[in-house]
Amino acid sequence: MSQAIQGRFTDSDAEEIDNWRRAQRSIPSRADALRTLARLGLEHEKRAAKRGPKKADTDAVCAPHQDGTTIGNQPSPDVSLKSDGNER
């Protein structure tokens, strides 16, 4: 089962998402990028919770890796996100 989730992003957040997309080997759609980034953030939080609080975990904001690491090639659930049609 899948659920549609809508959201609005500031221009700067949308630009960061698009920059992340362009840094991937195969540029994912915005919907795929958001699914991947959400999974990365949730996985990070789970790992951090298992390790316990550390200064780096509490001081830094979770951000995707800029080294090209991605899980975007894994099968994604079929989740529809509305787009403004400006996917780059």
C-alpha positions as CSV (number, residue, x, y, z in Angstrom):
1,M,0.0,0.0,0.0
2,S,1.2,3.5,-0.7
3,Q,0.1,7.0,0.4
4,A,0.3,10.3,-1.4
5,I,2.0,13.0,0.7
6,Q,2.0,16.6,-0.4
7,G,4.3,19.3,0.9
8,R,5.6,22.8,0.2
9,F,9.3,23.7,0.4
10,T,11.0,27.1,0.5
11,D,12.9,28.1,-2.6
12,S,16.2,27.4,-0.8
13,D,15.1,24.0,0.3
14,A,13.9,23.1,-3.2
15,E,17.2,24.3,-4.5
16,E,19.1,22.1,-2.1
17,I,17.0,19.1,-3.1
18,D,17.6,19.8,-6.7
19,N,21.4,20.2,-6.1
20,W,21.4,16.9,-4.3
21,R,19.5,15.3,-7.2
22,R,22.1,16.6,-9.7
23,A,25.0,15.2,-7.6
24,Q,23.6,11.7,-8.1
25,R,24.9,9.4,-10.9
26,S,21.4,9.1,-12.3
27,I,19.3,12.2,-11.6
28,P,16.3,11.0,-9.7
29,S,12.9,12.7,-10.0
30,R,12.0,15.0,-7.1
31,A,9.6,12.4,-5.8
32,D,12.4,9.7,-5.8
33,A,14.8,12.2,-4.3
34,L,12.5,13.0,-1.4
35,R,11.8,9.3,-0.7
36,T,15.5,8.7,-0.7
37,L,16.4,11.7,1.5
38,A,13.6,10.7,3.9
39,R,14.9,7.2,4.1
40,L,18.5,8.4,4.7
41,G,17.3,10.8,7.4
42,L,15.2,8.1,9.2
43,E,18.1,5.6,9.0
44,H,20.5,8.1,10.4
45,E,18.1,8.8,13.3
46,K,17.8,5.1,14.0
47,R,21.5,4.6,14.1
48,A,22.0,7.7,16.2
49,A,19.4,6.4,18.7
50,K,21.2,3.1,19.0
51,R,24.6,4.8,19.7
52,G,23.2,7.2,22.2
53,P,23.6,10.9,22.1
54,K,27.0,12.3,21.0
55,K,28.0,15.9,20.6
56,A,28.2,15.5,16.8
57,D,24.6,14.1,16.7
58,T,23.2,16.9,18.8
59,D,25.1,19.8,17.2
60,A,24.7,18.9,13.6
61,V,21.6,18.8,11.4
62,C,21.2,15.6,9.5
63,A,22.2,16.1,5.9
64,P,22.7,13.8,2.9
65,H,26.2,12.8,2.1
66,Q,27.8,14.8,-0.7
67,D,30.2,12.0,-1.7
68,G,27.7,10.5,-4.2
69,T,26.5,7.9,-1.7
70,T,22.9,7.1,-2.5
71,I,20.3,4.4,-2.0
72,G,18.3,5.7,-4.9
73,N,19.0,2.6,-7.0
74,Q,17.1,0.4,-4.6
75,P,13.4,-0.2,-5.4
76,S,11.2,2.6,-4.1
77,P,7.6,2.2,-2.9
78,D,5.1,3.5,-5.3
79,V,4.3,6.9,-3.7
80,S,2.9,9.7,-5.7
81,L,4.0,13.2,-4.9
82,K,2.4,16.2,-6.7
83,S,5.0,18.2,-8.6
84,D,4.8,21.8,-9.7
85,G,6.2,20.5,-13.1
86,N,9.6,22.2,-12.5
87,E,11.7,19.1,-12.1
88,R,15.2,19.8,-13.2
